[in-house]
Amino acid sequence: MASAAPSAPPTPSSLKRIVAASLIGTTIEWYDFFLYGSAAALVFNKLFFPDSDPLVGTLLSFLTYAVGFAARPLGALVFGHYGDRIGRKKLLVLSLLMMGGATFAIGLLPTHASVGTAAPVLLTTLRLIQGFALGGEWGGAVLLVSEHGDARRRGFWASWPQTGAPAGQLLATGVLSALTALLSDDAFTSWGWRIPFLLSGVLVIVGLWIRLSVDESPVFKEALARAEARKADRTAVAEKMPLVSVLRHHWKDVLIAMGARMAENISYYVITAFILVYATTSAGVSKQTALNAVLIASAVHFAVIPAWGSLSDRIGRRPVYLLGAVGVGLWMFPFFSLIDTGGFGNLILAVTVGLVLHGAMYAPQAAFFSEMFATRMRYSGASIGAQFASVAAGAPAPLIATALLSEYDSSTPIALYVIAAAALTVLAVGVAKETRHRDLSDVEPSVHEQPATAPADARTV
């Protein structure tokens, strides 16, 4: 591996602005995404699939929820390609506009009672746009911070965009919780559910104002300049598409990233989305109580993610990630047992511990995945590994959990499902190499210009 001096760390004020730009964007995008998930569990089954029985309606509602995941790999491919070619910032602005616009439009949708089958078709279309946008958002947001940040604290700084997930969950659940507390069930089902979707328009304006104020990452600009210099050299090997380079040189890293996402993704959606179904139908907990428990746990989740990220800077990405995967697997049976008691305190404990353990996987994930790939294919590699896994993990998780509950009327199969995902993640992370000492600016010689006999280290920078 060619050695290179680490990039000079940015000033504290500029780094905080970059972190804020990434965080506000991921918060808004996850707010939009999770808002849909919560609405799918609470009202969409009645508004868009009214001819089905309640549990089947919920399954159909979660199916449109899963459609958004199906679009995420396509978003990862498109945004990753152009993000590696023209930069992270421009693509992040586009993803924010697409997500915000689709979410705002959902708030204006006619229901099944007004337009019949056109309503779920329109809903599904907008969900596809949401998924496409989110597929491109995550990679760019974490790379913008990872490539700007101080290498010694990369795990800590890169974990802040990850807090956008619990922050978005917190915001979405908080708005829904407030509305369900202030409005009657009839009022919320009739028109109240539209308010949080329409609020997305205001949030997008704020997010764009902050995101447009930051500069492209210096690591990417340096790599782009070197690529342009190589183009001017007629003897240089032509640069391949980022996707082709990723699949040629980093296919093992893509598989590792996908495996690492299994427990993280599945456990998260079981803990935060499926719980709204399980707690209300099997444990007899009210909708408001379940939302409040997720609200409190999401606040704790937000607080612990930077702490886990900081710990990964000291002891490594792999040990922290493995702790989270093993912990989530072991927690599943106590998780459902606590919910079954119907007590609010036990419900909070179940969700909070689950999300704290999830945070041990989610926090180091941003730096871990960023450090796996070379600069000129990093957006594509990180996005493909993360988003392709979401199709097999997060997308069907609420569907599978709901179907298992319907078939067996027991939480045991659902717990075993999450435990199996945890075992797969332990295997994937266990075979991965530790990455915390890698220098993201060490991009020469270019990975995709290496001959087939290049040393292994040179191909994995």
C-alpha positions in Angstrom: 0.0 0.0 0.0 1.4 3.4 -0.9 1.9 5.5 2.2 0.6 9.0 2.5 0.4 11.5 5.2 -3.0 11.8 6.7 -5.1 14.7 5.6 -4.9 17.8 7.8 -7.9 17.9 10.1 -10.4 20.7 9.3 -11.0 23.5 11.8 -13.6 22.7 14.6 -16.1 25.2 13.2 -16.0 23.9 9.7 -16.2 20.3 10.8 -19.2 21.1 13.0 -20.9 22.8 10.0 -20.3 19.7 7.8 -21.6 17.4 10.6 -24.7 19.7 10.9 -25.3 19.6 7.2 -25.1 15.8 7.1 -27.1 15.4 10.3 -30.0 17.7 9.3 -30.3 16.0 5.9 -30.3 12.5 7.3 -32.7 13.5 10.0 -35.2 14.9 7.5 -34.9 11.9 5.2 -35.3 9.4 8.0 -38.2 11.5 9.4 -39.9 11.1 6.0 -39.1 7.4 5.8 -40.1 6.5 9.3 -43.2 8.6 9.2 -44.4 6.4 6.5 -43.6 3.3 8.5 -45.5 4.5 11.5 -48.4 5.6 9.4 -48.4 2.2 7.7 -48.8 0.5 11.1 -51.5 3.0 12.3 -53.7 4.3 9.6 -52.7 3.3 6.0 -54.3 -0.1 6.4 -57.7 1.7 6.9 -57.3 4.5 4.4 -55.7 2.7 1.5 -56.7 -1.0 2.0 -60.1 -0.8 3.7 -61.6 -4.0 2.2 -59.2 -6.3 4.0 -59.4 -7.6 7.6 -57.2 -5.6 10.1 -54.2 -7.9 10.1 -54.3 -8.5 6.3 -54.7 -4.7 5.8 -51.6 -4.2 7.9 -49.7 -6.7 5.8 -50.7 -4.9 2.6 -49.7 -1.6 4.2 -46.3 -2.9 5.2 -45.9 -4.3 1.6 -46.0 -0.7 0.3 -43.6 0.1 3.1 -41.3 -2.6 1.8 -41.5 -1.2 -1.8 -39.5 1.7 -0.6 -36.6 -0.6 0.3 -36.8 -2.2 -3.2 -36.0 1.2 -4.7 -33.0 1.8 -2.4 -30.5 -0.3 -4.3 -31.4 1.5 -7.6 -30.8 4.8 -5.7 -27.5 3.5 -4.4 -26.4 2.6 -7.9 -27.4 5.9 -9.5 -26.4 8.2 -6.7 -23.2 6.2 -6.1 -22.1 6.4 -9.7 -22.6 10.1 -10.0 -21.4 10.8 -6.5 -18.1 9.1 -7.3 -17.9 11.0 -10.6 -19.1 14.6 -9.8 -19.0 14.8 -6.0 -21.0 14.0 -2.8 -22.6 17.4 -2.2 -24.7 17.8 -5.4 -26.2 14.4 -5.1 -27.1 15.0 -1.4 -29.0 18.1 -2.4 -30.9 16.1 -5.0 -31.7 13.3 -2.7 -33.1 15.7 -0.1 -35.4 17.4 -2.7 -36.7 14.1 -4.0 -37.4 12.7 -0.5 -39.0 15.9 0.8 -41.2 16.3 -2.3 -42.5 12.8 -2.2 -43.3 13.0 1.5 -45.1 16.3 1.0 -47.1 14.8 -1.8 -48.2 11.8 0.4 -49.8 14.4 2.7 -52.0 15.5 -0.2 -53.0 12.0 -1.5 -56.7 11.1 -1.9 -57.6 7.9 0.0 -59.3 4.7 -1.2 -62.7 6.2 -0.3 -62.2 9.0 -2.8 -60.4 7.5 -5.8 -60.5 3.7 -5.2 -57.6 1.6 -6.3 -55.7 4.6 -7.7 -55.0 5.6 -4.1 -52.7 2.7 -3.2 -51.1 3.0 -6.6 -50.2 6.6 -6.0 -49.0 5.8 -2.5 -46.8 3.1 -3.8 -45.3 5.3 -6.5 -44.4 8.0 -4.0 -42.9 5.3 -1.7 -40.7 4.2 -4.6 -39.4 7.8 -4.9 -38.7 7.9 -1.2 -36.7 4.7 -1.3 -34.8 5.8 -4.4 -33.8 9.0 -2.6 -32.8 7.4 0.6 -30.7 4.8 -1.3 -28.5 7.7 -2.4 -28.6 9.8 0.8 -26.9 7.5 3.3 -23.7 6.9 1.5 -23.1 10.6 0.6 -24.0 11.9 4.1 -21.6 9.6 5.9 -18.8 10.1 3.3 -19.1 13.8 3.5 -18.2 13.7 7.2 -15.8 10.7 7.0 -13.7 12.4 4.3 -13.6 15.8 6.1 -13.1 14.5 9.6 -10.0 13.9 11.7 -8.8 10.4 11.1 -8.2 9.8 14.8 -11.8 10.5 15.6 -13.5 9.4 12.4 -15.7 6.9 14.2 -17.1 9.6 16.4 -17.6 12.2 13.7 -19.0 9.8 11.2 -21.5 8.5 13.7 -23.3 11.8 13.8 -25.0 11.4 10.5 -26.1 8.0 11.9 -28.0 9.8 14.7 -30.2 11.1 11.9 -32.0 7.8 12.0 -33.1 8.0 15.7 -33.5 11.8 15.3 -35.9 11.2 12.4 -37.6 8.4 14.3 -37.9 10.7 17.3 -39.3 13.6 15.3 -41.7 11.4 13.4 -42.9 9.5 16.5 -43.1 12.7 18.5 -45.3 14.4 15.9 -47.5 11.4 15.6 -47.7 10.9 19.4 -48.7 14.6 19.9 -51.4 14.4 17.2 -52.8 11.1 18.5 -52.9 12.7 22.0 -54.6 15.9 20.8 -57.0 14.5 18.3 -59.7 11.9 18.5 -59.1 8.6 16.6 -61.7 9.7 14.0 -60.1 13.1 13.5 -56.6 11.6 13.2 -57.7 9.0 10.7 -59.7 11.6 8.7 -57.2 14.4 8.3 -54.7 14.5 11.2 -52.3 12.0 9.7 -51.6 14.4 6.8 -50.1 17.1 9.0 -46.7 15.4 9.7 -46.3 14.6 6.0 -47.0 18.3 5.0 -44.5 19.5 7.6 -41.8 17.8 5.6 -41.9 20.8 3.1 -40.7 23.2 5.9 -38.0 20.8 7.0 -36.6 20.4 3.5 -36.2 24.2 3.1 -34.2 24.3 6.3 -32.1 21.3 5.3 -31.3 22.7 1.9 -30.2 26.1 3.4 -27.7 24.3 5.6 -26.5 21.6 3.1 -25.8 24.2 0.4 -23.5 26.0 2.7 -20.8 23.3 2.9 -18.0 22.5 0.5 -17.1 19.2 -1.2 -14.8 16.9 0.7 -11.1 17.6 0.2 -10.3 13.9 -0.1 -12.7 13.6 -3.1 -11.5 16.8 -4.7 -7.9 15.5 -4.5 -8.9 12.2 -6.0 -10.8 13.9 -8.8 -7.9 16.1 -9.6 -5.6 13.1 -9.9 -8.2 11.3 -12.1 -8.3 14.4 -14.4 -4.5 14.4 -14.6 -4.6 10.7 -15.6 -7.1 11.5 -18.4 -4.7 14.0 -19.8 -2.0 11.3 -19.9 -2.8 9.3 -23.1 -0.7 6.3 -21.8 -2.9 5.9 -18.7 -5.4 3.1 -18.4 -8.9 4.3 -18.9 -10.9 4.8 -15.7 -13.7 2.3 -15.3 -17.2 3.0 -14.0 -17.2 3.0 -10.2 -19.7 0.1 -10.1 -17.4 -2.0 -12.3 -14.4 -1.2 -10.2 -16.3 -2.0 -7.0 -17.4 -5.4 -8.2 -14.0 -6.2 -9.5 -11.8 -5.1 -6.6 -14.2 -4.9 -3.6 -16.8 -7.6 -4.0 -15.7 -9.3 -0.8 -16.1 -5.9 1.1 -19.6 -5.5 -0.5 -20.6 -9.0 0.8 -19.2 -8.2 4.3 -21.1 -4.9 4.4 -24.3 -6.7 3.4 -23.8 -9.4 6.0 -23.0 -6.7 8.7 -26.3 -5.0 7.9 -28.5 -8.0 8.5 -28.8 -7.9 12.3 -28.6 -4.1 12.4 -31.4 -3.6 9.8 -33.8 -6.4 10.8 -33.6 -5.7 14.6 -34.2 -2.0 14.1 -37.4 -2.4 12.1 -38.7 -5.2 14.5 -38.0 -3.0 17.5 -39.4 0.3 16.1 -42.0 -0.5 13.4 -43.3 -4.0 14.2 -43.6 -3.2 17.8 -46.5 -0.9 17.0 -48.4 -3.9 15.7 -47.3 -6.5 18.3 -47.8 -4.3 21.4 -51.3 -3.2 20.3 -52.6 -6.5 19.0 -50.9 -9.1 21.2 -50.0 -7.3 24.4 -53.1 -5.1 24.6 -51.1 -1.9 24.8 -52.7 1.3 23.5 -51.4 2.9 20.3 -50.4 6.0 22.4 -48.4 4.0 24.9 -46.5 2.1 22.2 -45.6 5.4 20.4 -44.5 7.0 23.7 -42.2 4.0 24.4 -40.5 4.3 21.0 -40.3 8.1 21.5 -38.3 7.7 24.8 -36.1 4.9 23.5 -35.3 6.9 20.3 -34.0 9.7 22.5 -31.7 7.4 24.3 -30.6 5.8 21.0 -29.7 9.3 19.7 -27.5 9.9 22.7 -25.6 6.6 22.7 -24.7 6.5 19.0 -21.8 9.0 19.3 -20.5 7.3 22.4 -20.4 3.9 20.5 -18.7 5.7 17.6 -16.1 7.2 20.0 -15.5 3.8 21.5 -14.8 2.3 18.0 -12.0 4.9 17.6 -10.3 3.5 20.7 -10.9 -0.3 20.4 -11.8 -0.8 16.7 -14.9 -1.0 14.6 -15.2 -4.8 14.7 -15.3 -5.3 18.5 -18.1 -2.7 18.9 -20.0 -4.0 16.0 -19.8 -7.6 17.3 -20.9 -6.5 20.7 -24.1 -5.0 19.2 -24.8 -8.1 17.1 -24.4 -10.6 19.9 -26.3 -8.3 22.3 -29.3 -7.9 20.0 -29.5 -11.7 19.5 -29.5 -12.4 23.2 -32.0 -9.6 23.9 -34.8 -10.8 21.7 -36.5 -13.2 24.1 -36.4 -10.8 27.1 -37.6 -8.1 24.6 -40.8 -9.8 23.8 -41.3 -11.1 27.4 -41.2 -7.5 28.7 -43.7 -6.3 26.1 -46.1 -9.2 27.0 -46.4 -7.9 30.5 -48.2 -4.8 29.2 -46.4 -2.5 31.6 -45.3 0.9 30.3 -42.0 0.7 32.2 -41.2 -2.7 30.8 -42.1 -1.6 27.3 -39.7 1.3 27.6 -37.0 -1.0 29.0 -37.5 -3.5 26.2 -37.2 -1.0 23.4 -34.5 1.1 25.0 -32.1 -1.8 25.6 -32.8 -3.1 22.1 -31.9 0.3 20.5 -28.8 0.8 22.7 -27.5 -2.6 21.4 -28.5 -1.7 17.9 -26.5 1.5 18.3 -23.4 -0.5 18.9 -23.7 -1.8 15.3 -25.1 1.4 13.7 -22.6 3.9 15.1 -19.3 2.4 13.8 -21.0 1.3 10.5 -20.4 4.7 8.8 -16.7 4.8 9.4 -16.4 1.0 8.9 -18.0 0.9 5.5 -16.2 4.2 4.4 -12.8 2.7 5.2 -13.5 -0.4 3.1 -13.4 1.3 -0.2 -11.1 3.5 -2.3 -12.1 7.2 -2.8 -13.2 7.1 -6.4 -15.5 4.1 -5.7 -16.3 4.8 -2.1 -19.8 6.3 -2.6 -20.8 3.3 -4.9 -19.2 0.7 -2.7 -20.6 1.9 0.6 -24.1 2.5 -0.8 -24.3 -0.8 -2.7 -23.3 -2.8 0.4 -25.7 -0.9 2.6 -28.7 -0.6 0.4 -28.7 -4.0 -1.3 -28.7 -5.6 2.1 -31.8 -3.5 3.0 -33.9 -5.4 0.4 -33.2 -8.7 2.2 -33.2 -7.3 5.7 -35.2 -4.2 6.6 -37.7 -4.4 3.7 -39.3 -7.7 4.7 -38.7 -7.5 8.4 -42.1 -6.0 9.4 -43.8 -8.3 6.8 -42.1 -11.4 8.0 -42.6 -10.5 11.7 -46.3 -9.8 11.1 -46.8 -13.0 9.1 -45.1 -15.1 11.8 -47.3 -13.5 14.4 -50.4 -14.3 12.3 -49.3 -17.9 11.6 -48.1 -18.9 15.1 -49.7 -16.3 17.4 -46.4 -16.3 19.3 -43.3 -14.1 19.5 -40.9 -17.1 19.6 -40.5 -17.4 15.8 -39.9 -13.7 15.5 -37.2 -13.8 18.1 -35.5 -16.7 16.3 -35.7 -14.8 13.1 -33.7 -11.9 14.6 -31.3 -14.3 16.3 -30.6 -15.9 12.9 -29.8 -12.5 11.4 -27.5 -11.7 14.4 -25.6 -15.0 13.7 -25.1 -14.0 10.0 -23.8 -10.5 11.1 -21.4 -12.0 13.6 -20.0 -14.2 10.8 -19.6 -11.3 8.3 -18.0 -9.0 10.8 -15.9 -11.8 12.2 -14.2 -12.4 8.8 -13.7 -8.7 8.1 -10.4 -6.9 8.7 -10.1 -4.0 11.2 -10.2 -0.7 9.3 -9.9 2.1 11.9 -6.2 2.9 11.0 -6.8 3.3 7.3 -6.1 6.7 5.8 -9.0 7.7 3.5 -6.7 10.1 1.6 -4.3 7.3 0.6 -5.7 6.8 -2.8 -2.6 6.4 -5.0 -2.1 4.3 -7.0 -5.7 4.2 -8.1 -7.4 0.9 -7.2 -9.1 0.4 -10.6 -5.9 1.1 -12.4 -4.0 -1.7 -10.6 -2.8 -4.6 -12.8 -4.2 -8.0 -12.0 -0.9 -8.8 -10.2 -0.9 -5.8 -7.9 -0.4 -6.6 -4.2 -3.6 -7.3 -2.2 -3.1 -4.3 0.0 -2.9 -1.9 -3.0 -6.3 -3.2 -4.1 -8.1 -2.7 -0.8 -7.1 0.9 0.0 
